[in-house]
Amino acid sequence: QVQLVESGGGLVQAGGSLRLSCAASRSISSFTAMGWYRQAPGKQRELVATSSGGSTNYADSVKGRFTISRDNAKNTMYLQMNSLKPEDTAVYYCNCNVARLAGPYIYWGQGTQVTVSS
């Protein structure tokens, strides 16, 4: 079992910055991948950024503005969000992919709200 807890969301003006954190209940160094997703009202959940094996991947809409990082010593993943836009408003979720004998499993956090005002 893995518990993921997001924090750092809030209300910010367009052009501002926020840093989201995702704290895991156990060592993240064993996770095959971690990522950030978001879901805006009335829309499907979409990928924001992922981190796997030292590589990162970003949605086109956030490239150059968002940065995903991991601190293994703190068992925490981050999402630095700069130059925020109103269209970035969503609930942001972190997840992790864990390899198990029974097969891989994905855990999700409960989400944190990000609201960007124009």
Contacts in CASP RR format, 6 or more apart in sequence:
PFRMAT RR
TARGET T0000
AUTHOR 0000-0000-0000
METHOD contacts of the structure
MODEL  1
QVQLVESGGGLVQAGGSLRLSCAASRSISSFTAMGWYRQAPGKQRELVAT
SSGGSTNYADSVKGRFTISRDNAKNTMYLQMNSLKPEDTAVYYCNCNVAR
LAGPYIYWGQGTQVTVSS
1 25 0 8 1.000
1 107 0 8 1.000
2 24 0 8 1.000
2 25 0 8 1.000
2 26 0 8 1.000
2 96 0 8 1.000
2 98 0 8 1.000
2 107 0 8 1.000
3 24 0 8 1.000
3 25 0 8 1.000
3 107 0 8 1.000
3 109 0 8 1.000
4 22 0 8 1.000
4 23 0 8 1.000
4 24 0 8 1.000
4 25 0 8 1.000
4 94 0 8 1.000
4 95 0 8 1.000
4 96 0 8 1.000
4 107 0 8 1.000
4 108 0 8 1.000
4 109 0 8 1.000
4 110 0 8 1.000
5 22 0 8 1.000
5 23 0 8 1.000
5 109 0 8 1.000
5 110 0 8 1.000
6 20 0 8 1.000
6 21 0 8 1.000
6 22 0 8 1.000
6 92 0 8 1.000
6 93 0 8 1.000
6 94 0 8 1.000
6 109 0 8 1.000
6 110 0 8 1.000
6 111 0 8 1.000
6 112 0 8 1.000
7 20 0 8 1.000
7 21 0 8 1.000
7 23 0 8 1.000
7 112 0 8 1.000
8 18 0 8 1.000
8 19 0 8 1.000
8 20 0 8 1.000
8 21 0 8 1.000
8 112 0 8 1.000
9 18 0 8 1.000
9 20 0 8 1.000
9 92 0 8 1.000
9 112 0 8 1.000
9 113 0 8 1.000
9 114 0 8 1.000
10 18 0 8 1.000
10 112 0 8 1.000
10 113 0 8 1.000
10 114 0 8 1.000
10 115 0 8 1.000
11 115 0 8 1.000
11 116 0 8 1.000
11 117 0 8 1.000
12 18 0 8 1.000
12 84 0 8 1.000
12 114 0 8 1.000
12 115 0 8 1.000
12 116 0 8 1.000
12 117 0 8 1.000
13 116 0 8 1.000
13 117 0 8 1.000
14 84 0 8 1.000
14 85 0 8 1.000
14 86 0 8 1.000
14 116 0 8 1.000
14 117 0 8 1.000
14 118 0 8 1.000
15 82 0 8 1.000
15 83 0 8 1.000
15 84 0 8 1.000
15 85 0 8 1.000
15 116 0 8 1.000
16 82 0 8 1.000
16 83 0 8 1.000
16 84 0 8 1.000
16 116 0 8 1.000
17 80 0 8 1.000
17 81 0 8 1.000
17 82 0 8 1.000
17 83 0 8 1.000
17 84 0 8 1.000
18 81 0 8 1.000
18 84 0 8 1.000
18 114 0 8 1.000
19 78 0 8 1.000
19 79 0 8 1.000
19 80 0 8 1.000
19 81 0 8 1.000
20 36 0 8 1.000
20 78 0 8 1.000
20 79 0 8 1.000
20 81 0 8 1.000
20 92 0 8 1.000
20 94 0 8 1.000
20 112 0 8 1.000
20 114 0 8 1.000
21 76 0 8 1.000
21 77 0 8 1.000
21 78 0 8 1.000
22 34 0 8 1.000
22 36 0 8 1.000
22 76 0 8 1.000
22 77 0 8 1.000
22 78 0 8 1.000
22 79 0 8 1.000
22 94 0 8 1.000
22 109 0 8 1.000
23 74 0 8 1.000
23 75 0 8 1.000
23 76 0 8 1.000
24 31 0 8 1.000
24 75 0 8 1.000
24 76 0 8 1.000
24 77 0 8 1.000
24 96 0 8 1.000
25 75 0 8 1.000
26 75 0 8 1.000
27 72 0 8 1.000
27 75 0 8 1.000
28 34 0 8 1.000
28 70 0 8 1.000
28 72 0 8 1.000
28 75 0 8 1.000
28 76 0 8 1.000
28 77 0 8 1.000
28 96 0 8 1.000
29 72 0 8 1.000
30 98 0 8 1.000
30 99 0 8 1.000
31 96 0 8 1.000
31 97 0 8 1.000
31 98 0 8 1.000
32 52 0 8 1.000
32 53 0 8 1.000
32 97 0 8 1.000
32 98 0 8 1.000
32 99 0 8 1.000
32 104 0 8 1.000
33 50 0 8 1.000
33 51 0 8 1.000
33 52 0 8 1.000
33 53 0 8 1.000
33 96 0 8 1.000
33 97 0 8 1.000
34 50 0 8 1.000
34 51 0 8 1.000
34 52 0 8 1.000
34 70 0 8 1.000
34 77 0 8 1.000
34 94 0 8 1.000
34 95 0 8 1.000
34 96 0 8 1.000
34 97 0 8 1.000
35 47 0 8 1.000
35 48 0 8 1.000
35 49 0 8 1.000
35 50 0 8 1.000
35 51 0 8 1.000
35 68 0 8 1.000
35 77 0 8 1.000
35 94 0 8 1.000
35 95 0 8 1.000
35 96 0 8 1.000
36 47 0 8 1.000
36 48 0 8 1.000
36 49 0 8 1.000
36 50 0 8 1.000
36 68 0 8 1.000
36 77 0 8 1.000
36 79 0 8 1.000
36 92 0 8 1.000
36 93 0 8 1.000
36 94 0 8 1.000
36 95 0 8 1.000
37 45 0 8 1.000
37 46 0 8 1.000
37 47 0 8 1.000
37 48 0 8 1.000
37 92 0 8 1.000
37 93 0 8 1.000
37 94 0 8 1.000
37 95 0 8 1.000
38 45 0 8 1.000
38 46 0 8 1.000
38 48 0 8 1.000
38 88 0 8 1.000
38 90 0 8 1.000
38 91 0 8 1.000
38 92 0 8 1.000
38 93 0 8 1.000
38 114 0 8 1.000
39 45 0 8 1.000
39 46 0 8 1.000
39 90 0 8 1.000
39 91 0 8 1.000
39 93 0 8 1.000
40 87 0 8 1.000
40 89 0 8 1.000
40 90 0 8 1.000
40 91 0 8 1.000
43 90 0 8 1.000
45 93 0 8 1.000
46 59 0 8 1.000
47 57 0 8 1.000
47 59 0 8 1.000
48 58 0 8 1.000
48 59 0 8 1.000
48 62 0 8 1.000
48 66 0 8 1.000
48 79 0 8 1.000
48 92 0 8 1.000
49 56 0 8 1.000
49 57 0 8 1.000
49 58 0 8 1.000
49 59 0 8 1.000
49 62 0 8 1.000
49 66 0 8 1.000
49 67 0 8 1.000
49 68 0 8 1.000
49 79 0 8 1.000
50 56 0 8 1.000
50 57 0 8 1.000
50 68 0 8 1.000
51 68 0 8 1.000
51 69 0 8 1.000
51 70 0 8 1.000
51 77 0 8 1.000
52 97 0 8 1.000
56 68 0 8 1.000
58 64 0 8 1.000
58 66 0 8 1.000
58 68 0 8 1.000
61 87 0 8 1.000
62 81 0 8 1.000
62 88 0 8 1.000
65 81 0 8 1.000
65 82 0 8 1.000
65 83 0 8 1.000
65 84 0 8 1.000
66 79 0 8 1.000
66 80 0 8 1.000
66 81 0 8 1.000
66 82 0 8 1.000
67 78 0 8 1.000
67 79 0 8 1.000
67 80 0 8 1.000
67 82 0 8 1.000
68 77 0 8 1.000
68 78 0 8 1.000
68 79 0 8 1.000
69 77 0 8 1.000
69 78 0 8 1.000
69 80 0 8 1.000
70 76 0 8 1.000
70 77 0 8 1.000
70 78 0 8 1.000
71 77 0 8 1.000
71 78 0 8 1.000
77 94 0 8 1.000
79 92 0 8 1.000
79 94 0 8 1.000
81 88 0 8 1.000
81 114 0 8 1.000
84 114 0 8 1.000
84 116 0 8 1.000
85 116 0 8 1.000
86 116 0 8 1.000
86 117 0 8 1.000
86 118 0 8 1.000
87 116 0 8 1.000
88 114 0 8 1.000
88 116 0 8 1.000
89 114 0 8 1.000
89 115 0 8 1.000
89 116 0 8 1.000
90 113 0 8 1.000
90 114 0 8 1.000
91 111 0 8 1.000
91 112 0 8 1.000
91 113 0 8 1.000
91 114 0 8 1.000
92 111 0 8 1.000
92 112 0 8 1.000
92 113 0 8 1.000
92 114 0 8 1.000
93 108 0 8 1.000
93 109 0 8 1.000
93 110 0 8 1.000
93 111 0 8 1.000
94 108 0 8 1.000
94 109 0 8 1.000
94 111 0 8 1.000
95 106 0 8 1.000
95 107 0 8 1.000
95 108 0 8 1.000
95 109 0 8 1.000
96 106 0 8 1.000
96 107 0 8 1.000
97 104 0 8 1.000
97 105 0 8 1.000
97 106 0 8 1.000
98 104 0 8 1.000
98 105 0 8 1.000
98 106 0 8 1.000
98 107 0 8 1.000
END
